[in-house]
Amino acid sequence: MQLADMESADIKLDKHGQPVVDNEGDFEFVSGVKCFLQDLRNEILTEQAELFYEDEDEIDSYGFGLLEFMKAAYSEFLELEIEQRIKEKLKKREGIAPESIQTELFLNGEGFVKIKIYFRIQETNEEYDVEISENQVEVIKE
């Protein structure tokens, strides 16, 4: 599976993953950093091996596969496993500075309710954070 990079362009999607249409009835497009971030958001929402046409396995596959952790009982090992998966998935994206990746996990008695990810885009040095909660992902420029 080819990941979007800083040179990519794609159809613009709304927060529900639906194509955005302009006043003329044509699809709107995103490119550059916006396309990169849109693809990252989509990958975070996707489970590993969810795409029928995907031919990669585990960390190399598209999708973060975080839903399996959301209602799991907390342990330090589980927290490390989540952090490791996030870092490995982000490190395969060439535009992200690997040393800038940080995670923060928030939980209640039933499991994880929110995950925050911080990273920096190499070319621009702009910092971003991603908030993941209850099957929603928001990417914010700091």
NORMO-V916849 format. One record per pair of residues at least 24 apart in sequence whose C-alpha atoms are under 8 Angstrom apart, sorted by sequence separation. I is the first residue (numbers start at 0). J is the second residue. D is the distance in Angstrom with one decimal. If there is no record, write none. Layout:
BEGIN
{{I:J:D} {I:J:D}}
END
This chain:
BEGIN
{{6:30:6.9} {7:31:5.8} {95:119:5.9} {96:120:5.9} {5:30:7.5} {6:31:5.2} {9:34:6.4} {12:37:7.7} {63:88:6.7} {95:120:4.7} {96:121:5.2} {5:31:4.4} {8:34:5.9} {58:84:7.4} {78:104:7.6} {94:120:5.6} {95:121:5.6} {4:31:7.2} {5:32:5.4} {7:34:6.4} {94:121:5.6} {4:32:7.7} {7:35:7.1} {94:122:7.1} {5:34:7.4} {58:87:6.8} {59:88:7.7} {4:34:7.6} {5:35:5.9} {58:88:6.3} {3:34:6.8} {4:35:5.3} {3:35:5.3} {59:91:8.0} {3:38:6.0} {2:38:7.2} {72:109:6.9} {73:110:6.1} {71:109:7.6} {72:110:5.6} {73:111:7.7} {70:109:6.2} {71:110:5.5} {70:110:4.6} {71:111:7.5} {69:110:5.9} {70:111:6.4} {68:110:7.9} {69:111:5.0} {68:111:7.3} {69:112:6.8} {0:53:6.3} {0:54:7.4} {0:55:7.4} {0:60:7.3} {0:61:6.7} {69:133:7.9} {66:134:7.6} {4:92:7.5} {4:93:7.4} {5:94:6.9} {2:92:7.4} {4:94:6.7} {44:134:6.8} {44:135:7.3} {44:136:7.0} {43:136:7.4} {40:136:6.3} {40:137:7.3} {40:138:7.1} {36:138:7.2}}
END
